[in-house]
Every structure is written in C-alpha cells, then in structure tokens.
C-alpha cells in the first residue's frame, strides 16, 4: 500500500490563520502537531514510511523536510507549478 499526501497549498483556504509563509498543512491547531504531521501519524500504522510520498511546492520543501524527518527525501516531490488541483469549475 502507498500513500500520497498533497501538501502544496498556498495558504488561502484557512485565512486568516493560514498564510503564504505558513499554509494550513503546517498549522498546529490540533494536539500541537501540524496537519501534515497528524496525517503522517494517522497513516503510519497502515503504510510503511518507505511508501509514504508527499507532493509540495518549492516554497515549502524545506518545511516538509523539517516536519517529516523520517520520510526519505526521495519520497518528497516538488510540483513544477501550482495547478490548484483541489478546485474545479463547473
């Protein structure tokens, strides 16, 4: 089993808490852990850390490395540009 975590948001959806320099995936609202950290902690019983992948953007790559030191850097991808993949127009 594999897990892919999308963590490339720009900090606009949880305004005013979330900002470009600290988007929601890095906010520590629940149990003093970031949403990203909580997500990884929840899936670790199901998925080997070697099979956990994270996609982020270039502005946040160092923050992801710091937040998830147990995840191999080769499993963390930088998206070439933000495509707002979680939104769509009808």
N, CA, C and O atoms as CSV, one atom per row, in Angstrom:
chain,resi,resn,atom,element,x,y,z
A,1,UNK,N,N,0.836,-1.166,0.000
A,1,UNK,CA,C,0.000,0.000,0.000
A,1,UNK,C,C,0.888,1.239,0.000
A,1,UNK,O,O,1.958,1.257,0.609
A,2,UNK,N,N,0.423,2.275,-0.695
A,2,UNK,CA,C,1.131,3.537,-0.786
A,2,UNK,C,C,0.211,4.669,-0.320
A,2,UNK,O,O,-1.014,4.553,-0.358
A,3,UNK,N,N,0.827,5.750,0.115
A,3,UNK,CA,C,0.080,6.951,0.474
A,3,UNK,C,C,0.716,8.135,-0.232
A,3,UNK,O,O,1.939,8.275,-0.255
A,4,UNK,N,N,-0.116,8.980,-0.803
A,4,UNK,CA,C,0.333,10.216,-1.431
A,4,UNK,C,C,-0.366,11.369,-0.727
A,4,UNK,O,O,-1.593,11.462,-0.722
A,5,UNK,N,N,0.432,12.239,-0.139
A,5,UNK,CA,C,-0.101,13.384,0.593
A,5,UNK,C,C,0.144,14.640,-0.235
A,5,UNK,O,O,1.279,14.948,-0.600
A,6,UNK,N,N,-0.927,15.355,-0.524
A,6,UNK,CA,C,-0.824,16.608,-1.264
A,6,UNK,C,C,-0.661,17.741,-0.255
A,6,UNK,O,O,-1.568,18.017,0.532
A,7,UNK,N,N,0.492,18.391,-0.283
A,7,UNK,CA,C,0.795,19.431,0.712
A,7,UNK,C,C,1.390,20.656,0.038
A,7,UNK,O,O,2.404,21.190,0.486
A,8,UNK,N,N,0.758,21.096,-1.036
A,8,UNK,CA,C,1.311,22.224,-1.786
A,8,UNK,C,C,0.484,23.476,-1.724
A,8,UNK,O,O,0.733,24.416,-2.479
A,9,UNK,N,N,-0.504,23.520,-0.837
A,9,UNK,CA,C,-1.390,24.680,-0.756
A,9,UNK,C,C,-0.660,25.986,-0.507
A,9,UNK,O,O,0.429,26.006,0.066
A,10,UNK,N,N,-1.272,27.071,-0.944
A,10,UNK,CA,C,-0.643,28.391,-0.846
A,10,UNK,C,C,-1.074,29.197,0.368
A,10,UNK,O,O,-0.634,30.335,0.534
A,11,UNK,N,N,-1.910,28.645,1.206
A,11,UNK,CA,C,-2.288,29.356,2.416
A,11,UNK,C,C,-3.461,30.292,2.260
A,11,UNK,O,O,-3.544,31.302,2.959
A,12,UNK,N,N,-4.388,29.972,1.339
A,12,UNK,CA,C,-5.519,30.867,1.115
A,12,UNK,C,C,-6.841,30.312,1.629
A,12,UNK,O,O,-7.796,31.075,1.776
A,13,UNK,N,N,-6.935,29.040,1.902
A,13,UNK,CA,C,-8.224,28.440,2.229
A,13,UNK,C,C,-8.601,28.495,3.706
A,13,UNK,O,O,-9.780,28.347,4.029
A,14,UNK,N,N,-7.681,28.695,4.585
A,14,UNK,CA,C,-7.988,28.754,6.014
A,14,UNK,C,C,-7.593,30.137,6.567
A,14,UNK,O,O,-7.154,30.264,7.710
A,15,UNK,N,N,-7.758,31.147,5.737
A,15,UNK,CA,C,-7.469,32.524,6.129
A,15,UNK,C,C,-8.371,32.909,7.307
A,15,UNK,O,O,-9.537,32.516,7.294
A,16,UNK,N,N,-7.929,33.622,8.285
A,16,UNK,CA,C,-6.661,34.320,8.394
A,16,UNK,C,C,-5.556,33.532,9.088
A,16,UNK,O,O,-4.434,34.024,9.207
A,17,UNK,N,N,-5.854,32.316,9.548
A,17,UNK,CA,C,-4.802,31.529,10.208
A,17,UNK,C,C,-3.714,31.118,9.231
A,17,UNK,O,O,-2.524,31.165,9.546
A,18,UNK,N,N,-4.133,30.721,8.061
A,18,UNK,CA,C,-3.222,30.217,7.042
A,18,UNK,C,C,-2.773,31.365,6.146
A,18,UNK,O,O,-3.591,32.140,5.650
A,19,UNK,N,N,-1.484,31.461,5.951
A,19,UNK,CA,C,-0.897,32.497,5.099
A,19,UNK,C,C,0.134,31.864,4.179
A,19,UNK,O,O,0.512,30.709,4.376
A,20,UNK,N,N,0.590,32.597,3.186
A,20,UNK,CA,C,1.540,32.066,2.211
A,20,UNK,C,C,2.807,31.516,2.882
A,20,UNK,O,O,3.338,30.492,2.453
A,21,UNK,N,N,3.284,32.180,3.917
A,21,UNK,CA,C,4.508,31.709,4.577
A,21,UNK,C,C,4.259,30.543,5.531
A,21,UNK,O,O,5.192,29.835,5.910
A,22,UNK,N,N,3.008,30.348,5.915
A,22,UNK,CA,C,2.668,29.249,6.824
A,22,UNK,C,C,1.271,28.723,6.471
A,22,UNK,O,O,0.303,29.001,7.178
A,23,UNK,N,N,1.173,27.960,5.371
A,23,UNK,CA,C,-0.135,27.459,4.934
A,23,UNK,C,C,-0.684,26.390,5.868
A,23,UNK,O,O,0.007,25.922,6.772
A,24,UNK,N,N,-1.930,26.015,5.636
A,24,UNK,CA,C,-2.646,25.167,6.590
A,24,UNK,C,C,-1.957,23.845,6.883
A,24,UNK,O,O,-2.081,23.341,7.999
A,25,UNK,N,N,-1.237,23.258,5.933
A,25,UNK,CA,C,-0.597,21.972,6.215
A,25,UNK,C,C,0.445,22.063,7.331
A,25,UNK,O,O,0.822,21.044,7.909
A,26,UNK,N,N,0.911,23.278,7.636
A,26,UNK,CA,C,1.902,23.456,8.699
A,26,UNK,C,C,1.315,24.058,9.977
A,26,UNK,O,O,2.033,24.236,10.961
A,27,UNK,N,N,0.030,24.369,9.970
A,27,UNK,CA,C,-0.603,24.929,11.172
A,27,UNK,C,C,-0.720,23.872,12.263
A,27,UNK,O,O,-0.987,22.702,11.989
A,28,UNK,N,N,-0.519,24.302,13.487
A,28,UNK,CA,C,-0.621,23.411,14.645
A,28,UNK,C,C,-1.856,23.787,15.439
A,28,UNK,O,O,-1.782,24.533,16.416
A,29,UNK,N,N,-2.976,23.270,15.013
A,29,UNK,CA,C,-4.254,23.600,15.647
A,29,UNK,C,C,-4.703,22.488,16.579
A,29,UNK,O,O,-5.288,22.755,17.629
A,30,UNK,N,N,-4.437,21.251,16.208
A,30,UNK,CA,C,-4.862,20.088,16.984
A,30,UNK,C,C,-3.634,19.440,17.617
A,30,UNK,O,O,-2.656,19.175,16.919
A,31,UNK,N,N,-3.663,19.187,18.890
A,31,UNK,CA,C,-2.628,18.489,19.669
A,31,UNK,C,C,-1.201,19.004,19.431
A,31,UNK,O,O,-0.240,18.243,19.533
A,32,UNK,N,N,-1.072,20.269,19.122
A,32,UNK,CA,C,0.225,20.915,18.915
A,32,UNK,C,C,1.078,20.239,17.842
A,32,UNK,O,O,2.306,20.316,17.874
A,33,UNK,N,N,0.417,19.578,16.894
A,33,UNK,CA,C,1.096,18.999,15.731
A,33,UNK,C,C,0.458,19.579,14.481
A,33,UNK,O,O,-0.734,19.886,14.464
A,34,UNK,N,N,1.262,19.726,13.432
A,34,UNK,CA,C,0.724,20.277,12.191
A,34,UNK,C,C,-0.248,19.286,11.541
A,34,UNK,O,O,-0.242,18.093,11.845
A,35,UNK,N,N,-1.079,19.810,10.643
A,35,UNK,CA,C,-1.975,18.931,9.892
A,35,UNK,C,C,-1.163,17.887,9.121
A,35,UNK,O,O,-1.565,16.726,9.037
A,36,UNK,N,N,-0.029,18.296,8.563
A,36,UNK,CA,C,0.827,17.359,7.829
A,36,UNK,C,C,1.346,16.260,8.752
A,36,UNK,O,O,1.282,15.078,8.413
A,37,UNK,N,N,1.849,16.641,9.896
A,37,UNK,CA,C,2.364,15.664,10.862
A,37,UNK,C,C,1.256,14.711,11.316
A,37,UNK,O,O,1.470,13.500,11.385
A,38,UNK,N,N,0.078,15.250,11.624
A,38,UNK,CA,C,-1.041,14.407,12.031
A,38,UNK,C,C,-1.444,13.431,10.929
A,38,UNK,O,O,-1.786,12.283,11.213
A,39,UNK,N,N,-1.406,13.875,9.686
A,39,UNK,CA,C,-1.748,12.987,8.569
A,39,UNK,C,C,-0.775,11.827,8.491
A,39,UNK,O,O,-1.190,10.675,8.367
A,40,UNK,N,N,0.505,12.118,8.562
A,40,UNK,CA,C,1.511,11.046,8.510
A,40,UNK,C,C,1.355,10.119,9.706
A,40,UNK,O,O,1.431,8.900,9.550
A,41,UNK,N,N,1.143,10.662,10.880
A,41,UNK,CA,C,0.976,9.822,12.073
A,41,UNK,C,C,-0.230,8.889,11.945
A,41,UNK,O,O,-0.183,7.745,12.397
A,42,UNK,N,N,-1.313,9.381,11.326
A,42,UNK,CA,C,-2.509,8.548,11.154
A,42,UNK,C,C,-2.287,7.401,10.172
A,42,UNK,O,O,-2.828,6.312,10.364
A,43,UNK,N,N,-1.497,7.634,9.124
A,43,UNK,CA,C,-1.332,6.579,8.117
A,43,UNK,C,C,-0.168,5.634,8.403
A,43,UNK,O,O,-0.090,4.562,7.805
A,44,UNK,N,N,0.735,6.009,9.304
A,44,UNK,CA,C,1.895,5.151,9.598
A,44,UNK,C,C,1.523,3.737,10.062
A,44,UNK,O,O,2.261,2.802,9.748
A,45,UNK,N,N,0.433,3.532,10.783
A,45,UNK,CA,C,0.086,2.147,11.130
A,45,UNK,C,C,-0.350,1.317,9.916
A,45,UNK,O,O,-0.342,0.087,9.966
A,46,UNK,N,N,-0.726,1.988,8.840
A,46,UNK,CA,C,-1.226,1.289,7.655
A,46,UNK,C,C,-0.220,1.192,6.520
A,46,UNK,O,O,-0.253,0.253,5.724
A,47,UNK,N,N,0.679,2.177,6.451
A,47,UNK,CA,C,1.588,2.292,5.310
A,47,UNK,C,C,3.013,2.447,5.826
A,47,UNK,O,O,3.279,3.259,6.712
A,48,UNK,N,N,3.913,1.671,5.270
A,48,UNK,CA,C,5.326,1.793,5.624
A,48,UNK,C,C,5.824,3.192,5.286
A,48,UNK,O,O,5.403,3.777,4.289
A,49,UNK,N,N,6.721,3.731,6.114
A,49,UNK,CA,C,7.244,5.066,5.844
A,49,UNK,C,C,7.945,5.127,4.496
A,49,UNK,O,O,8.037,6.199,3.898
A,50,UNK,N,N,8.439,3.997,4.010
A,50,UNK,CA,C,9.077,3.954,2.692
A,50,UNK,C,C,8.071,4.110,1.562
A,50,UNK,O,O,8.450,4.388,0.425
A,51,UNK,N,N,6.796,3.932,1.866
A,51,UNK,CA,C,5.743,4.046,0.851
A,51,UNK,C,C,4.871,5.285,1.047
A,51,UNK,O,O,3.786,5.388,0.475
A,52,UNK,N,N,5.355,6.216,1.855
A,52,UNK,CA,C,4.648,7.483,2.031
A,52,UNK,C,C,5.340,8.525,1.152
A,52,UNK,O,O,6.549,8.738,1.244
A,53,UNK,N,N,4.543,9.164,0.301
A,53,UNK,CA,C,5.046,10.181,-0.613
A,53,UNK,C,C,4.314,11.491,-0.343
A,53,UNK,O,O,3.134,11.506,0.009
A,54,UNK,N,N,5.048,12.591,-0.516
A,54,UNK,CA,C,4.474,13.912,-0.285
A,54,UNK,C,C,4.768,14.766,-1.516
A,54,UNK,O,O,5.878,14.766,-2.049
A,55,UNK,N,N,3.739,15.492,-1.948
A,55,UNK,CA,C,3.911,16.454,-3.032
A,55,UNK,C,C,3.706,17.841,-2.445
A,55,UNK,O,O,2.703,18.097,-1.780
A,56,UNK,N,N,4.653,18.733,-2.691
A,56,UNK,CA,C,4.563,20.095,-2.186
A,56,UNK,C,C,5.085,21.038,-3.254
A,56,UNK,O,O,5.429,20.596,-4.350
A,57,UNK,N,N,5.151,22.315,-2.960
A,57,UNK,CA,C,5.749,23.226,-3.932
A,57,UNK,C,C,7.098,23.695,-3.420
A,57,UNK,O,O,7.438,23.485,-2.255
A,58,UNK,N,N,7.859,24.327,-4.291
A,58,UNK,CA,C,9.252,24.643,-3.959
A,58,UNK,C,C,9.396,25.547,-2.741
A,58,UNK,O,O,10.412,25.492,-2.047
A,59,UNK,N,N,8.387,26.380,-2.472
A,59,UNK,CA,C,8.482,27.278,-1.316
A,59,UNK,C,C,8.472,26.506,0.009
A,59,UNK,O,O,8.978,27.003,1.015
A,60,UNK,N,N,7.906,25.311,0.015
A,60,UNK,CA,C,7.703,24.586,1.273
A,60,UNK,C,C,8.558,23.338,1.425
A,60,UNK,O,O,8.425,22.620,2.416
A,61,UNK,N,N,9.420,23.071,0.476
A,61,UNK,CA,C,10.187,21.817,0.522
A,61,UNK,C,C,10.996,21.697,1.823
A,61,UNK,O,O,11.011,20.630,2.438
A,62,UNK,N,N,11.659,22.761,2.242
A,62,UNK,CA,C,12.451,22.697,3.483
A,62,UNK,C,C,11.569,22.503,4.707
A,62,UNK,O,O,11.963,21.815,5.648
A,63,UNK,N,N,10.375,23.105,4.707
A,63,UNK,CA,C,9.447,22.924,5.825
A,63,UNK,C,C,8.969,21.472,5.893
A,63,UNK,O,O,8.828,20.918,6.984
A,64,UNK,N,N,8.722,20.862,4.749
A,64,UNK,CA,C,8.291,19.458,4.731
A,64,UNK,C,C,9.424,18.573,5.237
A,64,UNK,O,O,9.189,17.666,6.036
A,65,UNK,N,N,10.657,18.827,4.780
A,65,UNK,CA,C,11.800,18.046,5.272
A,65,UNK,C,C,11.904,18.146,6.792
A,65,UNK,O,O,12.120,17.142,7.471
A,66,UNK,N,N,11.752,19.352,7.319
A,66,UNK,CA,C,11.856,19.559,8.770
A,66,UNK,C,C,10.705,18.897,9.516
A,66,UNK,O,O,10.904,18.339,10.595
A,67,UNK,N,N,9.513,18.955,8.953
A,67,UNK,CA,C,8.323,18.405,9.606
A,67,UNK,C,C,8.305,16.879,9.584
A,67,UNK,O,O,7.767,16.248,10.495
A,68,UNK,N,N,8.896,16.283,8.538
A,68,UNK,CA,C,8.834,14.830,8.354
A,68,UNK,C,C,10.233,14.239,8.166
A,68,UNK,O,O,10.536,13.712,7.095
A,69,UNK,N,N,11.082,14.316,9.180
A,69,UNK,CA,C,12.461,13.840,9.011
A,69,UNK,C,C,12.568,12.344,8.737
A,69,UNK,O,O,13.574,11.890,8.193
A,70,UNK,N,N,11.542,11.569,9.107
A,70,UNK,CA,C,11.608,10.117,8.893
A,70,UNK,C,C,11.253,9.709,7.464
A,70,UNK,O,O,11.466,8.560,7.077
A,71,UNK,N,N,10.716,10.638,6.684
A,71,UNK,CA,C,10.365,10.343,5.298
A,71,UNK,C,C,11.578,10.638,4.418
A,71,UNK,O,O,12.120,11.743,4.444
A,72,UNK,N,N,11.993,9.653,3.650
A,72,UNK,CA,C,13.153,9.804,2.772
A,72,UNK,C,C,12.929,10.967,1.809
A,72,UNK,O,O,11.843,11.117,1.249
A,73,UNK,N,N,13.949,11.780,1.621
A,73,UNK,CA,C,13.826,12.952,0.749
A,73,UNK,C,C,13.452,12.567,-0.681
A,73,UNK,O,O,12.848,13.364,-1.399
A,74,UNK,N,N,13.800,11.367,-1.094
A,74,UNK,CA,C,13.430,10.946,-2.451
A,74,UNK,C,C,11.921,10.703,-2.568
A,74,UNK,O,O,11.400,10.576,-3.676
A,75,UNK,N,N,11.228,10.638,-1.447
A,75,UNK,CA,C,9.779,10.441,-1.441
A,75,UNK,C,C,9.010,11.762,-1.359
A,75,UNK,O,O,7.783,11.770,-1.256
A,76,UNK,N,N,9.736,12.861,-1.405
A,76,UNK,CA,C,9.100,14.173,-1.345
A,76,UNK,C,C,9.336,14.867,-2.683
A,76,UNK,O,O,10.472,15.142,-3.070
A,77,UNK,N,N,8.242,15.141,-3.373
A,77,UNK,CA,C,8.303,15.704,-4.712
A,77,UNK,C,C,7.898,17.170,-4.702
A,77,UNK,O,O,7.051,17.598,-3.918
A,78,UNK,N,N,8.524,17.923,-5.589
A,78,UNK,CA,C,8.170,19.326,-5.769
A,78,UNK,C,C,7.378,19.440,-7.057
A,78,UNK,O,O,7.849,19.043,-8.123
A,79,UNK,N,N,6.155,19.992,-6.957
A,79,UNK,CA,C,5.362,20.195,-8.160
A,79,UNK,C,C,5.964,21.357,-8.941
A,79,UNK,O,O,6.372,22.355,-8.347
A,80,UNK,N,N,6.024,21.239,-10.265
A,80,UNK,CA,C,6.669,22.286,-11.062
A,80,UNK,C,C,5.939,23.629,-11.012
A,80,UNK,O,O,6.569,24.681,-11.113
A,81,UNK,N,N,4.626,23.596,-10.859
A,81,UNK,CA,C,3.856,24.822,-10.699
A,81,UNK,C,C,2.527,24.486,-10.046
A,81,UNK,O,O,2.023,23.369,-10.155
A,82,UNK,N,N,1.977,25.473,-9.371
A,82,UNK,CA,C,0.714,25.261,-8.680
A,82,UNK,C,C,-0.416,25.206,-9.695
A,82,UNK,O,O,-0.571,26.117,-10.508
A,83,UNK,N,N,-1.206,24.135,-9.647
A,83,UNK,CA,C,-2.322,23.958,-10.582
A,83,UNK,C,C,-3.672,24.011,-9.896
A,83,UNK,O,O,-4.699,23.820,-10.548
A,84,UNK,N,N,-3.695,24.270,-8.577
A,84,UNK,CA,C,-4.956,24.282,-7.842
A,84,UNK,C,C,-5.771,23.021,-8.131
A,84,UNK,O,O,-6.947,23.100,-8.486
A,85,UNK,N,N,-5.141,21.870,-7.977
A,85,UNK,CA,C,-5.775,20.611,-8.322
A,85,UNK,C,C,-6.947,20.247,-7.442
A,85,UNK,O,O,-7.750,19.390,-7.811
A,86,UNK,N,N,-7.065,20.875,-6.292
A,86,UNK,CA,C,-8.179,20.523,-5.424
A,86,UNK,C,C,-9.423,21.347,-5.734
A,86,UNK,O,O,-10.459,21.152,-5.098
A,87,UNK,N,N,-9.345,22.250,-6.682
A,87,UNK,CA,C,-10.520,23.029,-7.067
A,87,UNK,C,C,-10.863,22.766,-8.517
A,87,UNK,O,O,-10.012,22.363,-9.309
A,88,UNK,N,N,-12.109,22.996,-8.851
A,88,UNK,CA,C,-12.527,22.827,-10.240
A,88,UNK,C,C,-13.697,23.741,-10.528
A,88,UNK,O,O,-14.390,24.189,-9.613
A,89,UNK,N,N,-13.911,24.011,-11.783
A,89,UNK,CA,C,-15.029,24.850,-12.214
A,89,UNK,C,C,-16.032,24.011,-12.957
A,89,UNK,O,O,-15.663,23.137,-13.741
A,90,UNK,N,N,-17.299,24.271,-12.715
A,90,UNK,CA,C,-18.355,23.536,-13.418
A,90,UNK,C,C,-18.990,24.471,-14.430
A,90,UNK,O,O,-19.909,24.074,-15.146
